[in-house]
Amino acid sequence: MLIDIVRHGECADSAFLRGRCDSPLTALGEQQMRQALSDVVPADLVFSAPAQRNLHFARAHYPDVQVLEAFAERDFGDWDGLSFQAVQQTDAERLELYLQNPFADVIPNSESLVDFEKRIAAGWLYLCGLPVESILLFSHSGVQRVLLKKILGFPNKSLFNLKIGYAARIRLDVQKTSQGYFTQLVEIAQVKLS
């Protein structure tokens, strides 16, 4: 089975950490999404994370899209949707800790990285178990990074060495085996519009 996972395009806000906030796409963001899909064959099933930056575009182009909460971006708690400057002004000490180690759970009222990874792993098992040949999923860079970490065995510190720009698409090939699911990274495609 082939699974294409497309990150949302450019958003209209200046959020430092854009998790559960509902940022709309810019016109360029919509254009980036269309370009990202130019090489994608029609999928048997289409899913989207619940954020409007994914779902609005998905519904406009795929009326049968299904929402999967498992692939929502991480909840960044009190910092979610704020600009870098706003976080710096209100929580400079924790921000410094976060910048030194973005994998430590220092953001107030945020979803822990462990819980985020568990949620995505459960969603991934659900997708892999579907009896179809192809799936298209609209989601987020955090979700893409966690999936690549799981599949390729990356340590946390390597996750930000992956360039995952707006509307980036990753394609994964999933095969069921007697040991579970064997997944290979087929490609990471970046959109050239900016």
FISEZA-150511 format. One line per field, with one value per residue: chain; residue number from 0; x, y, z of N, C-alpha, C in turn; residue in three letters. Coordinates in Angstrom, 1 decimal. Example, Ala and Ser with C-alpha at 12.3 -4.5 7.8 and 13.67 -1.06 7.14 Angstrom:
BEGIN
cadena	(A, A)
num	(0, 1)
n_east	(13.2, 12.8)
n_north	(-5.7, -2.2)
n_up	(7.8, 7.1)
ca_east	(12.3, 13.7)
ca_north	(-4.5, -1.1)
ca_up	(7.8, 7.1)
c_east	(13.2, 12.9)
c_north	(-3.3, 0.0)
c_up	(7.8, 7.9)
residuo	(Ala, Ser)
! end
This chain:
BEGIN
cadena	(A, A, A, A, A, A, A, A, A, A, A, A, A, A, A, A, A, A, A, A, A, A, A, A, A, A, A, A, A, A, A, A, A, A, A, A, A, A, A, A, A, A, A, A, A, A, A, A, A, A, A, A, A, A, A, A, A, A, A, A, A, A, A, A, A, A, A, A, A, A, A, A, A, A, A, A, A, A, A, A, A, A, A, A, A, A, A, A, A, A, A, A, A, A, A, A, A, A, A, A, A, A, A, A, A, A, A, A, A, A, A, A, A, A, A, A, A, A, A, A, A, A, A, A, A, A, A, A, A, A, A, A, A, A, A, A, A, A, A, A, A, A, A, A, A, A, A, A, A, A, A, A, A, A, A, A, A, A, A, A, A, A, A, A, A, A, A, A, A, A, A, A, A, A, A, A, A, A, A, A, A, A, A, A, A, A, A, A, A, A, A, A, A, A)
num	(0, 1, 2, 3, 4, 5, 6, 7, 8, 9, 10, 11, 12, 13, 14, 15, 16, 17, 18, 19, 20, 21, 22, 23, 24, 25, 26, 27, 28, 29, 30, 31, 32, 33, 34, 35, 36, 37, 38, 39, 40, 41, 42, 43, 44, 45, 46, 47, 48, 49, 50, 51, 52, 53, 54, 55, 56, 57, 58, 59, 60, 61, 62, 63, 64, 65, 66, 67, 68, 69, 70, 71, 72, 73, 74, 75, 76, 77, 78, 79, 80, 81, 82, 83, 84, 85, 86, 87, 88, 89, 90, 91, 92, 93, 94, 95, 96, 97, 98, 99, 100, 101, 102, 103, 104, 105, 106, 107, 108, 109, 110, 111, 112, 113, 114, 115, 116, 117, 118, 119, 120, 121, 122, 123, 124, 125, 126, 127, 128, 129, 130, 131, 132, 133, 134, 135, 136, 137, 138, 139, 140, 141, 142, 143, 144, 145, 146, 147, 148, 149, 150, 151, 152, 153, 154, 155, 156, 157, 158, 159, 160, 161, 162, 163, 164, 165, 166, 167, 168, 169, 170, 171, 172, 173, 174, 175, 176, 177, 178, 179, 180, 181, 182, 183, 184, 185, 186, 187, 188, 189, 190, 191, 192, 193)
n_east	(0.8, 0.5, 1.1, 0.6, 1.6, 0.7, 1.9, 0.3, 0.0, 1.5, 0.6, -1.7, -0.9, 1.4, 2.5, 4.6, 4.7, 2.6, 0.1, -2.6, -4.1, -6.2, -5.2, -5.7, -5.0, -2.9, -3.3, -1.1, -0.4, -2.5, -2.0, 0.5, -0.3, -1.8, 0.2, 1.8, 0.2, 0.3, 1.7, 0.5, -1.4, -4.9, -6.3, -7.4, -8.6, -9.1, -7.8, -7.8, -6.2, -7.7, -7.5, -8.2, -6.4, -5.6, -8.0, -9.9, -8.8, -8.6, -11.3, -12.4, -11.3, -11.5, -14.3, -15.1, -13.4, -12.2, -12.0, -9.3, -8.4, -6.1, -4.0, -3.6, -1.8, 0.8, -0.3, 0.5, 0.0, 0.0, 1.5, 0.6, -0.1, 0.9, 3.1, 6.7, 7.9, 5.9, 5.9, 8.4, 8.3, 6.5, 7.2, 10.1, 12.1, 11.3, 11.1, 13.8, 14.8, 13.2, 14.3, 16.8, 16.4, 14.1, 12.6, 12.1, 9.6, 8.5, 6.7, 4.0, 0.9, 0.9, 0.7, 2.4, 5.5, 5.8, 3.1, 2.1, 3.5, 2.6, -0.1, 0.1, 1.3, -0.8, -2.7, -1.3, -1.1, -3.8, -4.2, -2.4, -3.7, -5.9, -7.8, -6.8, -5.3, -4.1, -3.6, -4.3, -3.2, -3.7, -1.8, 0.6, 3.8, 5.0, 3.8, 4.7, 7.4, 7.5, 6.5, 8.5, 10.7, 9.9, 9.7, 12.2, 14.0, 15.2, 17.0, 15.7, 17.1, 17.8, 15.6, 15.0, 16.8, 15.7, 14.3, 11.3, 9.2, 6.5, 3.7, 5.1, 5.5, 5.4, 6.1, 5.2, 5.8, 3.9, 4.0, 2.4, 3.6, 4.6, 5.6, 4.4, 4.1, 6.0, 7.7, 8.7, 10.5, 9.7, 9.8, 10.6, 9.0, 9.5, 7.8, 8.2, 7.4, 7.4)
n_north	(-1.2, 2.2, 5.2, 8.6, 11.4, 14.7, 17.8, 20.8, 23.9, 27.2, 29.3, 31.9, 33.2, 34.3, 32.3, 30.8, 28.2, 26.1, 24.4, 23.2, 25.4, 27.2, 28.0, 29.7, 28.9, 30.8, 32.4, 31.6, 29.3, 27.6, 27.3, 26.0, 23.6, 22.5, 22.2, 20.2, 18.0, 17.4, 15.2, 13.0, 10.1, 9.2, 8.4, 5.6, 6.0, 9.0, 11.1, 13.5, 15.6, 17.4, 20.2, 23.4, 24.3, 22.0, 20.6, 22.3, 22.7, 20.0, 19.1, 20.7, 19.6, 16.9, 15.4, 13.2, 13.0, 11.9, 12.7, 12.4, 12.4, 11.4, 12.3, 14.9, 17.9, 18.3, 19.4, 22.5, 23.7, 26.5, 28.1, 27.7, 28.8, 31.4, 34.1, 34.1, 36.2, 37.0, 34.7, 34.9, 37.3, 36.7, 34.3, 33.8, 32.3, 29.6, 29.4, 29.5, 27.1, 25.4, 25.9, 25.0, 22.3, 20.9, 18.6, 18.2, 18.3, 21.2, 23.2, 24.9, 23.3, 21.7, 19.0, 16.0, 14.9, 12.1, 11.3, 12.4, 11.0, 8.4, 8.6, 9.2, 6.8, 4.9, 5.8, 5.4, 2.5, 2.0, 3.0, 1.4, -1.0, -0.9, -2.2, -1.4, 0.0, 2.5, 5.5, 8.9, 11.4, 14.4, 16.4, 17.4, 18.8, 18.0, 15.5, 14.2, 14.1, 12.6, 10.1, 9.5, 9.2, 7.0, 5.0, 5.0, 4.9, 7.1, 9.2, 11.5, 13.9, 14.2, 14.9, 17.5, 17.9, 17.2, 18.5, 19.8, 21.4, 23.8, 22.2, 19.9, 16.6, 13.2, 10.0, 6.7, 3.2, 0.5, -2.7, -5.7, -8.1, -11.3, -10.5, -8.1, -4.8, -3.7, -0.9, 1.4, 4.3, 6.1, 8.6, 12.0, 14.9, 18.2, 21.3, 23.8, 26.4, 29.6)
n_up	(0.0, -0.8, 0.9, 1.0, 2.6, 3.2, 4.1, 5.4, 3.6, 3.4, 6.1, 7.4, 9.7, 12.2, 13.8, 16.2, 17.2, 15.8, 16.6, 17.8, 17.2, 14.9, 12.1, 9.1, 5.6, 3.4, 0.1, -1.3, 0.2, -0.5, -3.2, -3.0, -1.9, -4.0, -5.9, -4.6, -4.8, -7.4, -8.4, -7.3, -7.4, -7.8, -4.7, -2.8, -0.3, 1.5, 4.1, 6.7, 9.1, 11.8, 11.8, 10.3, 8.4, 7.1, 6.6, 5.3, 2.7, 1.9, 2.0, -0.1, -2.3, -2.1, -1.6, 0.0, 2.1, 5.3, 8.7, 10.9, 14.1, 15.3, 13.8, 14.2, 14.8, 17.4, 20.5, 21.7, 24.0, 26.3, 24.6, 22.1, 18.9, 19.4, 18.6, 18.2, 19.5, 21.3, 23.0, 24.0, 25.4, 27.4, 28.6, 28.9, 30.2, 30.2, 27.4, 26.6, 27.7, 26.2, 23.6, 23.9, 24.3, 22.5, 22.9, 25.5, 28.0, 28.5, 28.0, 29.2, 29.9, 27.7, 25.2, 26.0, 24.5, 24.4, 24.6, 22.3, 20.3, 20.9, 20.2, 17.4, 16.6, 17.1, 15.3, 12.9, 12.9, 12.5, 9.9, 8.4, 8.6, 7.0, 4.3, 1.5, -1.4, -1.7, 0.1, 1.0, 3.1, 4.8, 6.8, 9.3, 9.8, 12.2, 12.7, 10.4, 10.9, 13.3, 12.4, 10.5, 12.2, 13.7, 11.7, 10.4, 12.4, 13.6, 16.0, 18.4, 18.3, 15.6, 14.2, 13.5, 11.5, 9.2, 6.4, 6.1, 4.4, 3.8, 2.5, 1.9, 0.8, 1.9, 0.8, 1.5, 1.5, 2.4, 3.6, 4.5, 6.7, 8.2, 10.5, 11.2, 10.1, 7.3, 6.4, 4.0, 3.1, 0.4, -1.0, -0.3, -1.1, -1.9, -2.2, -4.6, -4.6, -3.0)
ca_east	(0.0, 1.2, 0.5, 1.1, 1.2, 1.0, 1.8, -0.4, 0.7, 1.7, -0.5, -1.8, -0.5, 2.9, 2.7, 5.9, 4.3, 1.2, -0.4, -4.1, -4.7, -6.8, -4.7, -6.1, -4.0, -2.8, -3.5, 0.2, -0.5, -3.4, -1.2, 1.5, -1.0, -2.1, 1.5, 2.2, -0.7, 0.4, 2.3, -0.2, -2.4, -6.1, -6.2, -8.6, -9.1, -8.4, -8.0, -7.2, -6.1, -8.9, -7.2, -8.7, -5.3, -5.6, -9.3, -10.5, -8.3, -9.0, -12.8, -12.6, -10.8, -11.9, -15.5, -15.3, -12.4, -12.5, -11.1, -8.6, -7.9, -4.8, -3.0, -3.6, -0.5, 0.9, -0.9, 1.6, -0.5, -0.1, 2.2, 0.0, -0.5, 1.6, 4.4, 8.0, 8.1, 4.9, 6.4, 9.7, 7.9, 5.7, 7.8, 11.4, 12.9, 10.9, 11.5, 15.2, 14.8, 12.7, 15.2, 18.0, 16.0, 12.7, 12.0, 11.7, 8.2, 8.6, 5.7, 2.8, -0.3, 1.1, 0.7, 3.8, 6.0, 5.4, 1.6, 2.0, 4.0, 1.6, -1.3, 0.4, 1.5, -2.1, -3.3, -0.5, -1.5, -5.1, -4.1, -1.8, -4.6, -7.0, -7.7, -6.8, -3.9, -3.5, -4.1, -3.8, -3.4, -3.3, -1.4, 1.5, 5.3, 5.3, 3.3, 5.6, 8.7, 7.4, 6.4, 9.8, 11.5, 9.4, 10.0, 13.6, 14.8, 15.9, 16.9, 15.0, 18.0, 17.9, 14.3, 15.1, 17.7, 14.8, 13.6, 9.9, 8.6, 5.1, 3.1, 6.0, 4.8, 6.3, 5.4, 5.6, 5.3, 3.7, 3.7, 2.1, 4.4, 4.2, 6.1, 3.7, 4.1, 7.3, 7.4, 9.9, 10.3, 9.8, 10.4, 10.2, 9.0, 9.3, 7.2, 9.2, 6.8, 7.6)
ca_north	(0.0, 3.5, 6.3, 9.9, 12.3, 16.0, 18.9, 21.9, 25.0, 28.4, 29.8, 33.4, 33.8, 34.3, 31.4, 30.1, 26.8, 26.0, 23.0, 23.1, 26.7, 27.0, 29.0, 29.4, 29.0, 31.9, 32.0, 30.8, 28.0, 26.8, 27.0, 25.0, 22.3, 22.0, 21.7, 19.0, 16.9, 17.2, 13.9, 12.0, 9.4, 9.2, 7.5, 4.8, 6.7, 10.3, 11.4, 14.8, 16.1, 18.2, 21.7, 23.9, 24.4, 20.8, 20.1, 23.1, 22.3, 18.6, 19.0, 21.4, 18.8, 15.5, 15.5, 12.1, 13.0, 11.5, 13.4, 11.5, 13.1, 10.8, 12.9, 16.3, 18.4, 18.3, 20.5, 23.2, 24.3, 27.9, 28.8, 27.3, 29.9, 32.7, 34.5, 33.9, 37.4, 36.9, 33.7, 35.5, 38.4, 36.2, 33.0, 33.8, 31.3, 28.3, 29.4, 29.2, 25.7, 24.7, 26.1, 24.1, 20.9, 21.0, 17.4, 18.2, 18.8, 22.4, 24.1, 24.8, 22.7, 21.1, 17.5, 15.5, 14.3, 10.7, 11.1, 12.7, 9.8, 7.2, 8.9, 9.0, 5.3, 4.3, 6.2, 4.7, 1.1, 2.0, 3.2, 0.2, -2.2, -0.7, -3.1, -0.6, 0.1, 3.8, 6.5, 10.2, 12.0, 15.7, 16.5, 18.4, 18.4, 17.2, 14.2, 13.6, 13.8, 11.4, 8.9, 9.1, 8.8, 5.6, 4.1, 5.0, 4.7, 8.3, 9.7, 12.8, 15.1, 14.2, 15.2, 18.9, 17.8, 16.9, 19.7, 19.5, 22.7, 23.9, 21.3, 18.8, 15.3, 12.0, 8.8, 5.5, 2.0, -0.3, -4.1, -6.5, -9.3, -12.1, -9.8, -6.9, -4.0, -3.3, 0.4, 2.0, 5.7, 6.1, 9.9, 13.3, 15.9, 19.6, 22.2, 24.9, 27.8, 30.2)
ca_up	(0.0, -0.8, 1.7, 0.8, 3.7, 2.7, 5.1, 4.9, 3.0, 4.2, 6.9, 7.4, 10.9, 12.5, 15.0, 16.4, 17.3, 15.3, 16.9, 17.7, 16.7, 13.6, 11.2, 7.7, 4.5, 2.5, -1.3, -1.7, 0.8, -1.4, -4.4, -2.6, -1.8, -5.4, -6.5, -3.8, -5.2, -8.9, -8.7, -6.5, -8.1, -7.0, -3.6, -2.4, 0.9, 1.9, 5.5, 7.1, 10.4, 11.9, 11.7, 9.0, 7.4, 6.3, 6.3, 4.4, 1.4, 1.6, 1.6, -1.3, -3.4, -1.9, -0.8, 0.8, 3.1, 6.6, 9.7, 11.8, 15.2, 15.6, 13.0, 14.6, 15.3, 18.8, 21.3, 22.3, 25.3, 26.4, 23.5, 20.8, 18.0, 19.7, 17.9, 19.0, 20.3, 22.4, 24.0, 24.6, 26.4, 28.6, 29.2, 28.4, 30.8, 29.6, 26.0, 26.5, 28.0, 25.0, 22.5, 24.2, 24.2, 22.2, 23.3, 27.0, 28.2, 29.3, 27.6, 30.1, 29.5, 26.3, 25.1, 26.1, 23.3, 24.5, 24.3, 20.9, 19.6, 21.1, 19.4, 16.0, 16.4, 17.1, 14.0, 11.9, 12.8, 11.9, 8.5, 7.8, 8.6, 6.1, 3.1, 0.3, -2.1, -1.5, 1.1, 1.0, 4.4, 5.0, 8.2, 9.7, 9.8, 13.4, 12.4, 9.4, 11.6, 14.2, 11.6, 9.9, 13.4, 14.0, 10.5, 10.0, 13.6, 14.0, 17.4, 18.5, 17.9, 14.2, 13.6, 12.9, 10.3, 8.1, 5.8, 5.7, 4.1, 3.5, 1.5, 1.7, 0.8, 2.0, 0.3, 2.2, 0.9, 3.6, 3.2, 5.7, 6.8, 9.3, 11.7, 11.3, 8.8, 6.9, 5.8, 3.4, 2.6, -1.1, -1.3, 0.3, -2.2, -1.5, -3.1, -5.0, -4.4, -1.6)
c_east	(0.9, 0.4, 1.3, 0.6, 1.7, 0.8, 1.0, 0.5, 0.9, 0.5, -0.5, -1.4, 1.0, 3.2, 4.1, 5.7, 2.9, 0.7, -1.9, -4.8, -5.2, -6.4, -5.2, -4.9, -4.0, -3.1, -2.2, 0.1, -1.4, -2.7, -0.1, 0.9, -1.3, -0.9, 1.9, 1.4, -0.5, 0.9, 1.6, -1.4, -3.7, -6.0, -7.5, -9.3, -8.4, -8.8, -7.3, -7.2, -7.3, -8.7, -7.6, -7.6, -5.1, -7.0, -10.0, -10.1, -8.8, -10.5, -13.1, -12.2, -11.2, -13.1, -15.7, -14.2, -12.9, -11.5, -10.6, -7.9, -6.4, -3.7, -3.0, -2.2, -0.4, 0.3, 0.2, 1.1, -0.6, 0.6, 1.6, -0.5, 0.1, 2.8, 5.6, 8.1, 7.1, 5.4, 7.6, 9.3, 7.2, 6.3, 9.2, 12.3, 12.6, 11.3, 12.9, 15.4, 14.4, 13.7, 16.4, 17.6, 14.5, 12.0, 11.6, 10.3, 8.2, 7.5, 4.4, 1.6, -0.3, 0.9, 2.2, 4.2, 5.7, 4.0, 1.4, 2.4, 3.1, 0.4, -1.1, 0.6, 0.2, -2.8, -2.6, -0.9, -2.9, -5.0, -3.5, -2.7, -5.8, -6.8, -7.8, -5.4, -3.3, -4.3, -3.5, -4.2, -2.9, -3.0, -0.4, 2.9, 5.6, 4.9, 4.3, 6.9, 8.6, 7.2, 7.8, 10.8, 11.2, 9.9, 11.5, 14.5, 15.6, 15.9, 16.2, 15.9, 18.1, 16.6, 14.3, 16.1, 16.9, 14.1, 12.3, 9.2, 7.1, 4.7, 4.1, 5.2, 5.8, 5.4, 6.0, 5.0, 5.1, 3.3, 3.4, 2.9, 4.0, 4.7, 5.4, 3.8, 5.5, 7.1, 8.8, 9.5, 10.6, 10.4, 9.9, 10.2, 8.7, 8.7, 8.2, 8.6, 7.0, 7.3)
c_north	(1.2, 4.5, 7.6, 10.8, 13.7, 17.0, 20.0, 23.0, 26.1, 28.9, 31.4, 34.0, 33.8, 33.4, 30.8, 28.6, 26.7, 24.6, 23.0, 24.3, 26.5, 28.1, 28.7, 29.5, 30.3, 31.4, 31.2, 29.4, 27.1, 26.4, 25.9, 23.6, 21.7, 21.5, 20.4, 17.8, 16.6, 15.8, 12.7, 11.4, 9.4, 8.1, 6.8, 5.5, 8.0, 10.7, 12.8, 14.9, 17.1, 19.7, 22.2, 24.1, 23.1, 20.5, 21.0, 22.8, 20.9, 18.4, 19.7, 20.5, 17.3, 15.4, 14.4, 12.0, 12.7, 12.2, 12.3, 12.3, 12.7, 11.6, 14.5, 16.7, 18.3, 19.6, 21.3, 24.1, 25.8, 28.7, 28.6, 28.6, 31.3, 32.9, 34.2, 35.0, 37.4, 35.9, 34.3, 36.5, 37.8, 35.0, 32.8, 32.6, 29.9, 28.2, 29.0, 27.7, 24.9, 24.8, 25.2, 22.7, 20.9, 19.7, 17.2, 18.8, 20.1, 23.4, 23.9, 24.3, 22.1, 19.6, 17.0, 14.9, 12.8, 10.5, 11.4, 11.5, 8.6, 7.4, 8.7, 7.5, 4.6, 4.6, 5.5, 3.2, 1.0, 2.1, 2.0, -1.0, -2.0, -1.6, -2.3, -0.5, 1.4, 4.7, 7.8, 10.8, 13.4, 15.9, 17.6, 17.9, 17.7, 15.8, 13.5, 13.2, 12.6, 10.1, 8.5, 8.7, 7.3, 4.6, 3.9, 4.9, 5.9, 8.6, 11.1, 13.9, 15.2, 14.7, 16.6, 19.0, 17.5, 18.2, 19.3, 20.8, 22.6, 23.0, 20.2, 17.5, 14.2, 10.9, 7.6, 4.3, 1.0, -1.7, -4.9, -7.8, -10.1, -11.5, -8.5, -6.1, -3.5, -2.0, 0.9, 3.4, 5.6, 7.5, 10.9, 14.3, 17.2, 20.4, 23.4, 26.3, 28.3, 31.7)
c_up	(0.0, 0.1, 1.5, 1.9, 3.3, 3.9, 4.5, 4.3, 3.9, 4.9, 7.0, 8.7, 11.1, 13.7, 15.0, 16.5, 17.0, 15.5, 16.7, 17.3, 15.3, 12.6, 9.8, 6.7, 3.8, 1.1, -1.7, -1.1, 0.0, -2.6, -4.2, -2.5, -3.1, -6.0, -5.9, -4.3, -6.7, -9.3, -8.0, -7.3, -7.2, -5.9, -3.3, -1.2, 1.1, 3.3, 5.7, 8.6, 10.6, 11.7, 10.3, 7.9, 6.6, 5.8, 5.3, 2.9, 1.0, 1.2, 0.3, -2.5, -3.3, -1.0, 0.2, 1.9, 4.5, 7.6, 10.7, 12.9, 15.5, 14.9, 13.2, 15.0, 16.8, 19.4, 22.0, 23.5, 25.2, 25.3, 22.2, 20.1, 18.3, 18.8, 18.8, 20.0, 21.5, 23.5, 24.7, 25.6, 27.6, 29.3, 28.8, 28.9, 30.2, 28.1, 25.8, 26.7, 26.7, 23.8, 22.6, 24.0, 23.8, 22.5, 24.7, 27.1, 29.1, 29.0, 28.5, 29.4, 28.1, 26.4, 25.2, 24.7, 23.3, 24.1, 22.8, 20.0, 19.7, 20.2, 17.9, 15.7, 16.3, 15.7, 12.8, 11.8, 12.2, 10.4, 7.8, 7.7, 7.7, 4.8, 1.8, -0.2, -1.9, -0.6, 0.9, 2.4, 4.4, 6.5, 8.4, 9.8, 11.1, 13.3, 11.5, 10.1, 12.5, 13.5, 11.0, 11.0, 13.6, 12.9, 10.3, 11.2, 14.0, 15.5, 17.3, 17.9, 16.4, 13.5, 12.9, 11.8, 9.1, 7.6, 5.4, 5.6, 4.0, 2.3, 1.1, 1.7, 1.0, 1.5, 1.0, 1.6, 2.1, 3.1, 4.5, 5.6, 8.0, 10.6, 12.0, 10.0, 8.6, 6.0, 5.2, 2.9, 1.1, -1.5, -0.4, -0.8, -1.6, -2.6, -3.4, -4.9, -3.0, -1.7)
residuo	(Met, Leu, Ile, Asp, Ile, Val, Arg, His, Gly, Glu, Cys, Ala, Asp, Ser, Ala, Phe, Leu, Arg, Gly, Arg, Cys, Asp, Ser, Pro, Leu, Thr, Ala, Leu, Gly, Glu, Gln, Gln, Met, Arg, Gln, Ala, Leu, Ser, Asp, Val, Val, Pro, Ala, Asp, Leu, Val, Phe, Ser, Ala, Pro, Ala, Gln, Arg, Asn, Leu, His, Phe, Ala, Arg, Ala, His, Tyr, Pro, Asp, Val, Gln, Val, Leu, Glu, Ala, Phe, Ala, Glu, Arg, Asp, Phe, Gly, Asp, Trp, Asp, Gly, Leu, Ser, Phe, Gln, Ala, Val, Gln, Gln, Thr, Asp, Ala, Glu, Arg, Leu, Glu, Leu, Tyr, Leu, Gln, Asn, Pro, Phe, Ala, Asp, Val, Ile, Pro, Asn, Ser, Glu, Ser, Leu, Val, Asp, Phe, Glu, Lys, Arg, Ile, Ala, Ala, Gly, Trp, Leu, Tyr, Leu, Cys, Gly, Leu, Pro, Val, Glu, Ser, Ile, Leu, Leu, Phe, Ser, His, Ser, Gly, Val, Gln, Arg, Val, Leu, Leu, Lys, Lys, Ile, Leu, Gly, Phe, Pro, Asn, Lys, Ser, Leu, Phe, Asn, Leu, Lys, Ile, Gly, Tyr, Ala, Ala, Arg, Ile, Arg, Leu, Asp, Val, Gln, Lys, Thr, Ser, Gln, Gly, Tyr, Phe, Thr, Gln, Leu, Val, Glu, Ile, Ala, Gln, Val, Lys, Leu, Ser)
! end
